[in-house]
Each structure stands twice: as C-alpha cells, then as structure tokens.
Amino acid sequence: MRLTRRTALAAAAAWVAAPALAADDRFALRGQPTQGGWLRGRVPQGTTALRLDDQALAYAADGAFLIAFDRDAVPVATLVAETPAGPVRQALGIAPRAWPIEHVDTPMHPAGMPDAEFARRRADELARIRTARAHDTGAQGWRQTMIHPARGPMSGRFGAQRVFRGVPAAYHGGMDIAAGAGTAIVAPADGVVVLAAVADLFTLEGHLIIIDHGMGLNSAMLHARTVSIGQGAAVAQGQTICQVGMTGRATGPHLHWGLTWHRRRLDPLLFLQDR
C-alpha cells in the first residue's frame, strides 16, 4: 500500500526524537527513514567496516555516520557493521511515499537550441556535476541540522513527476523556493564549494553552486542570478553564497535546492528542523 507524504512522515516521527546514544554492541540511529530521507548514527564498538546492503560506507573517527535513501528506495535495507565478534546487522524499514504530478509550462530544454547542440552541451555539464559530487573535502556539515537557504513559498516539491508541456520527464529532484529576485541564498550547512558556475550558464541549471557537506552529502543551488563565492571556498552555515534568479530552465525567479547522498536524490524538506 502506498502511503501519503503525511502518513509516511508520521510513521518515521519516532526516529526524529530518539537520540543517537552510544551503543557498545548495536547501532544507534535517529532520523527520517523514508524515501528521500536519512539516518544519522554511530557504529557498534570495534567496528572495522560498515556497509549499507552492498555499498561500503565511511564513518568518522568517533563512529558517527550518515546514510540516506533515494526517492525510489526499496522498502527494506540492511545496515552491516563488521566487528571482531562478528557482523552486526540491522534491517531498516523505509517508509514509502505517494508522489504528485506537476505540469510545467516550459520546454524540456532551451528554446531555439538544436537537439544536437543541447545534447553536446548537456553531456559536458553532467560530467562536471558528477566530478564535483565525487569530491570528498572532509567537510562536517553533514552533522548539522540544516537551515533554509532562502525564505519564500514552496513552489515545487521534491519527488513530483514532471510533465513539460505535455511531455513526461524525470521527477523533480529538489525543492523550489519562490523567493524574490536578488534574495540572498545562504549555505544550509557548513561545507566546501566544489562547483561554482560563475562565468558560464548551464543549459538547465543556469548559474549553479554545489556544496560538499561531507560524508557523501552535497547541496546544489540552481538558477542563481549572481554567484558571490568561488570554487574551493569553505562556507559556514548561514553564509551568503549567491542570489535568487531565473537563469537556466526557469519560469520565474526561484531557488531550486537539491540534495544528494552518493548519487541518491533526497528531500531537502526532511533535513530542516523548521519545516
């Protein structure tokens, strides 16, 4: 049975309040175990390796770690810690969500650009984005509760199936905030800028900034009017990094904020304390 977004969040609510206390022989977890959600925790004492299903994971010197779940995550995942006493396993139930359909009155790629030119440029842009997201800067923002990068009405929800002028496309991979043009966009958590499209415009994203928050987690800020920080810069939570615009594929001024964890797309709303 598919659950509504409200029901899915309610099912996961008990995890939010549960503190990630140290545990000698088991995992300690808290967070939002739902599609697009996350868990933070600590590994059992003596852990020598950690994995989620078949994926090897990093964890900090103090045993802390982050895991997250894609928009289309399957209902159950298994967390495994290897210890001298043997493996410690924990099954994780991932609550499903129902996804809406959104109709967008704009073409799928920039008008007037030939398909071959768009494909060539897009391949290069996607390569730059993949390279940026692969950077491990050691940032510690993944430990923080995130703040709103801009304030304004939510005009687009994560996970919605997009239809561009009658043509079905991929789901919406982020959260749209309809703030006014020129509104400051701030870093939602500490991190390092791993991509800053300052002089160039990406075909869909426009002026784009990607921030690595560490542990595989990164933020992407799309459609900026201007960018006020360069690649390689360390940023603190709340620091201004760019301004709201409508560059790239945008029907009006807004911020598209996307979050990914090891190429899994996440719901930024679930990372905010004040939703």
N, C-alpha and C positions, 0 to 999 in steps of 0.2 A: 504494500500500500504506500502510495506517495504521500508525504506529509507536506503541509503548508509551511512557509517560512517561519511563521509564528510558532507553530507546533514543534518544528524542529529545534528552534532556539530554546523553547521551554523544556524540551527533553534533555538538552545539554546544559541547562542552567545550573544544575547541581555541581557541575565541574567548575564553574566560574568561581564559586565561593570557597571551594576546597583548596586549602593552601598546599603548595608543593613542599611538604616537610621531608627532611632527610629520612631515608629508609636504609636499613642495613642489607636486607636481602630481597627487596622488591622495588619496583618503580614507584616514584611519587609524581603524580600528574595533576595538572589543572588546565582548564581552558575550554575550548569550544569544539567538541568532537562531532562536527557535522560537515557536510560538503561545503568546501570553501573555508573551512575553519582550521583550528590549530590546537596544539597542546604544548605546553612547556613542562619540563620535569627534571628529575635527577635520576641518574642511573644507580642500580644497586652497588653496594660496596664491592670493590675488587673488580669492577667491570674492565675488561680488556678490549672489547669490541662491541659495537652497537649496530643494529640494523632494523629497518622497517620493511617487513617482508624480505625481498631480495636485495634491497638497497642499503649499502653501507653508509653509516651516518657518523658525523663528527660530534663530539661532545667536549665541553670545556674542562679545564683542569679541576674545577670544583664539582664536576659531574653534571652540570646543567646542560640541557639541550632543548632544541625546538624541533617539532615535527608539524606538518601541515597537510591538508587534504584538498585535492583538486575538486573543481566544480562537479566532475563526473566520477568522484571516488566511489569505489565499491563499498558495500555495507560493512565489511569487516576487514581489518588489517591486523597484522601481528607484529608486535614490538619484541625484539630479542636482544638480550644482553649476554655476552659470553663472560663467564666468571670462572675462577679456579675450581669452584664447587660444581660447575656445570651451567648450562644455559638457563636463564630466567626468561620466561615467555609471558607476555600479556596480550590477550586479544582485545582489540579496540572496536567497539561498535560505532559506526559513523552514520549519523542520522541523515536520511535523505531529505531533499527539499523539492518543492514544486517551483518550476521556473516560468515566468511570464513570457509573452511575445511582445516585442516592441517594433513598431513601424516607424522608419526614419525617412524623412523626405530629403534625401540627398543621394547622389550616385555612389556606387561602391568604390570608385576611385576617381581622381580629379577629372573634371570635365575638360575635354579638349586634348587630353594626353593619350596618344595612341597606345593600344594594349601592349605592344612590344616594348615601348619605352617605359611604361609603368612596370612591366614585369622585370625589366633590366634593373631599374632603379630600386624596385622593392626587394629584389634578391640581395643587393648590396646593403640596403638598410637593415634587413633582417639579420644578415651576417654580423653587422656592427652591434646590433642589440644582443645577439647570442654571445658575442665575445665579451660585451660589457657585463652581462649577467653571470658569466663564468668566473669573474674576478672574486677572489676571497681576500678582502682587505683586513680581516681581523676586527672589524667594527663590532661594537657591543650594543647597538640599538635594538637588536632582536630581544634583549632582556626587558625592554621598556614597554609600558602601556602607551600606545600611540595617541597622538593628538590630531585634531582636524587640520589638514594642510591649508584649508581655506574654509570660510564660513559662507553658507548660502543654501538655498533649497537643493534637495537631491533631485536631479532631473533625469538620472539614468541609474538603474540598479545593476549590480553585478549579476551575471548569470543569465540575463534575459536573452532569449533568442532574437536576433536582429533580422529585420526584413528591410532592405534598402530599395525603395520604390518598387515593391512587389517581388524583389529578388531575395530569396533566403540567403543568409550569410552565417558566419560564425557567431557564437554567443558573445554578449558584451563582457569583456574581460576585466572590467573595473567599475568604479563608482564615479558618476558625473555629479559635479557640484556647480550649480548655476550662479556663480559669483560674478559680480560686475567686472567689466574690462578694467585692467590695471590693478585689481585687488591683489595684495601680496599673497604669495604661496610660500608656506614655510615647510621646513623639514618635519615630517611626522614623528621621527625618532632620529637619534644620533646615527651618523654614517659617513660614508665617503662617496663622492660623486664619481661614478665610473663611466658615465657618458653625459656629455653636455653638447647638444646641437645648438650652438650659439650662432654661428655664421650661416649655417645651412638649414633648410627646412626639409623634414621628412615628408613623404607624399601623404601619409595618413596622420601621423602624429604631430606634424608641424615642428615647432621648437620643442625639443624633448630633453628631459633630465632623468637619469636613472641614478638612484642612490643605493649603494650596498649597505645593508644594516647588519651584515654578518650572519654566519651560520646558514648561508644559502638564501636568506630573505632579502628582497630588494623592492624598492618603490620606483614606479615610473610616473612622471608628471608630464602630461601631454597638452598640446595646443597653446603653449605659453606665448605671450606677446613679446616679452623680453626675458632674457636669462641673465642673472646677475652674479653667477658663480661659474668657475671653470672646472674642467675635468681634473680629478686628483685632489680636489679640495675636501678637507674634513668639515663636516657640518654638524651643528648641535641641534637638538630638538628645539623647534620654535624659531630657528634662524631663517630669515627670508632668502629664498633661492631663485625665485622668478616671479612673474606677474601673470595673472589670468589674461588669456587672449582667445583668439579663434583661428589660429593657424592650423594648417592641415585640413583633414576632413572634419569640419565642424559647421553646424548651422547657426551658431551664435556663441558669444563669449561663455566659456565654462572651463573648468578643470576636470580632466579625466585622470583619476588616480588609480593606478593598477598596482597590485601586489603579486609577487611570485615567490615561490619557495622551490628551488631546484626544478624550475620549469613548470611547476604546478601553479595554476591560477587560483588566487584566493580572494575572499570577500573582504575588502578593507573595512567595511562596517563592523565586522566581528573583532577587529583589532582595536577598536576605540572604546575607551571606558565610558565616555559620554556619547551615547548614540542618539 
